[in-house]
Amino acid sequence: MSSNDQSGEDAREDAMTLLSSEMQDMEEAHSNSDSEGLHEQLEVIFDRKNSRRRRASIISDPRNGHQRPGSARSNTACFVHTLLSQRAREDTHTPNPAGEAAQRPADKVPDTPHNGEVHRQSRLLSKKQLSDMAFNIRELSKRLGHLRLLIKVKNVFILTKARDQKLIAHTREVTKWLLQQQNADGQLYTVWVEDTMRDNKVFHNGDFLQLDQSHQDRIKYWNNELCRKKPQQFEIVVALGGDGTVLYASWLFQRIVPPVMSFALGSLGFLTKFDFDQYQKTLTRAFSEGVTVSLRLRFEGTVMRSRPRDDVEEHQLRDLIEELIGDDRDKADTHEPMGTHNILNDIVLDRGPSATMGTIEVFGDDEHFTTVQADGIAVATPTGSTAYNLTAGGSLCHPDNPVILLTAIAPHTLSFRPIILPDTMVLRLGVPYDARASCWASFDGKERCELKPGDYVTISASRFPFPTVLPLDRRTEDWVDSISRTLNWNNRQRQKAFDDAKASKDDK
């Protein structure tokens, strides 16, 4: 076997080990029904050029006898290394308050699991666990960017705007074409459309389902409950619309998300990567040659309700800062969770119908950052940096950046500036007990709810990233092109250069 072939085998074993480990972690974190069938639906395809990767970048498997040569470095008199070696030999250590804080859950642990959830919310992870989780998701995303995943597609989930008659006609066209196709194993596709299509006249125009009896058996209808309970039922999601349709897919699949292939039929198109006019060629190639997947960071937002006290005077003296980072931070009876949402764009707290500005306390991990008096606050993912965050004056951010963007909406101060925080931080935004009015929270523009004085929202990196399908010919995010095309970023007429020839002639 040549060195190039051996390199390709090593790379294949490394990637398969990574994917198997990731699937095992997903199975442990989710219920058994969520992970059923994942192993049978996925195959890793390697390009020939990957076998020519530099050998120094490949981790060798000790079982094959390929080990890195031992170091001949001798002990030195370096003061730092001497301290480290001495520290490693000590059997006892002094407890570090910062280290103990890193092992403590970032938010209040409820007395009983909420709504019978079978996985642990990211807000209840320790600082170390949250950092490890975010790091592993980023590493997996980098690895997936260099692989083609050949998904054995049998069930195709079609998502579109149910009220847009033109998009419904496109849905009918794609459905009709898919029902006539076969996958690589010779099996006919099963197409899932929204249950509102059952009686839609545009979708059933011409009654194309009557042309073939098998069509009626292979077209099925999904609803929100099916997406929540059995996301593994679908191998791929075909989104027909704009960025709002992609956000709708994120709302439907709150936990495991099938790879989303989005066709541009909307207004801007930051998240839509494929041209609808080429959908037949695009889908045929994706199902036969595989797809490249990019994992986008999502946030997990949990609404925490303040539990009222029986004593009215005691309730009036309550302090949100004291309950979150003070002596009462470990008391579980002060608040209770009332709903968790995984979002792709942003979580917004605003003043709602109130005519006065809102007052919001901002906490990061175990620290009180500031008290914001403004119309609201937008907490955006890198993907959502071009949404409400942009209109509020926040920074544009590449989707691969592991960050949280915090931007105030019309703050009543000249000194507040948008800030960028690491995605390993747990934010908590709350309405103080002495606030004059309530605030309202929304999650990707949905699930809007009122936050009364004493309530807060916990925001952290989600354990369930959002997988988007990229064109095979363009393995990386064309983000700069998208903001230039849709927002005219840095679009101005270029300054003219000096005409040296004319200047020289005038001097003579």
Order of alpha helices (4+ residues) and beta strands (2+ residues): alpha-alpha-beta-alpha-alpha-alpha-beta-beta-alpha-beta-alpha-beta-alpha-beta-alpha-beta-beta-alpha-beta-beta-alpha-alpha-beta-beta-beta-beta-alpha-beta-beta-beta-beta-beta-beta-beta-alpha-alpha
